[in-house]
Amino acid sequence: MYEDFFGLRVKPFDLLPNPEFLFQSKSHRRAMTYLDYGIKDRSGFILITGEVGSGKTTIIRDLIKKKLDRVVLSKVFNTKVSSEQLISMINDDFGLPVQGKDKIVLLRELNEFLIHQFAKNMQPVLIIDEAQNLSPELLEEVRMLSNLETDQAKLLQIILVGQPELKKVLAAQEMLQLRQRININCHIQPLCFEETEKYILHRLEIAGGRDAARFSSEALALIHAQSRGVPRLINIICDYLMLSMYSEQTRDMDGKTAQEIIKELDFEQQFWDVEARKPEPCPDRIPGETSGEFQRTKVKLSLYLRDIVHRLELLEKNSEKYGEDLLLGIHDRMNDLEASMTQHSLQFEILAEEISNGHSRNTLQETRTVTPAEAEKSRLALADVKQPEKGFLRGMFGGQKDRGTDPSPHYLHSS
């Protein structure tokens, strides 16, 4: 509808899992690397998980589009089926006749097909998308398929793709044998703020013009906050924002307009589980305008940090249950978090100082553009201020001076 106005050849924020628009975030690149390695190495099971709309199906379609050398694929996208239907769908996608055949015949012909492919030096790969819908009984059937092997190699490579609930199913005691066969396990993380901005520009560029629409820093911050970095939800928001720009005959989207449109979408109610714990909904104003809002933001941040600590403690207690890949992924993300918090802690305290002196910041852009020299100057100035409200984040993550002789951060001692 609005493509001609923006000079685009296609809609940039369509919801179809089109591999042409695949944006390779750090997490997506890792998943694609794991898939490529797992197939080439003829590993056992490969498990790929991610939230709804995180890009799992797009990655799978990109894999299919590549037409890997000497690889023959069978894809199953409908997983609410019976055992016999599942085997029939697998055989059918491998090109085997299935009409009027019972499960025993289907399994025998599948085995013969796999042996024939092995003799031709071909590698059959089975991809099961939306695998979280498979019952434990069907997952056991899938595991049994992996028993089809020769003395030299497995005859069938199996890739399970699903939402995080799939891991809960696999955590059951009766799934132990299947869990032990999963050699590669990767979870696709949501996009961080910087990746959200790059994702939007990437899709605009693929559609025909990187500068076709211009989103302000405030608009980008709201898009990321409301979508929580989930690509499908970013697409939904951006599609509405571009429709609004088209109706106003402008190519620019500011924070105030974006805020109004996102509120009209009732995003929290429509696209998130209202019973689940979640970030605060789109605020009435851009954060950082009043001291009262500053105090509320500080309390919320404290609660979020305590939740992170709780989750880390659970991970430490159960670390032996997790694979090395997952732990390395957590380590990378915690390094990213630490770097981000180090940067923003000074900005947060500078904002507190300005508010206490009667000043205010009216835009997110202003709170993000503190130069290193300004930050260091403000940090030195704040060091001499003896107020209980100062140093909140530094008290949580701060250096040895703030913690006395105890090398562990204060938050590890909180109740």
ABEGO torsion letter per residue (X at the ends): XAAAAAGBABBAABABBBAAABBBBAAAAAAAAAAAAAAAAGBBBBBBBEBBGAGAAAAAAAAAAAGBBGBBBBBBABABBBAAAAAAAAAAAAGBBABGBBAAAAAAAAAAAAAAAAAAGBBBBBBBBGAAABBAAAAAAAAAAAABBBAABBABBBBBBBBAAAAAAAABAAAAAAAAABABBBBBBBBBAAAAAAAAAAAAAAAGBAAABBBBAAAAAAAAAAAGGBAAAAAAAAAAAAAAAAAAGBABBBAAAAAAAAAAAGAAAAABBAABBBBBBBBABBBGABAAAAAAAAAAAAAAAAAAAAAAAAAAAAAAABBAAAAAAAAAAAAAAAAAAAAAAAAAAAAAAAAAAGBBBABAAAAAABBAAAAAAAAAAAAABBBAABGAAAAAABBAAAAEABABBAAAABX
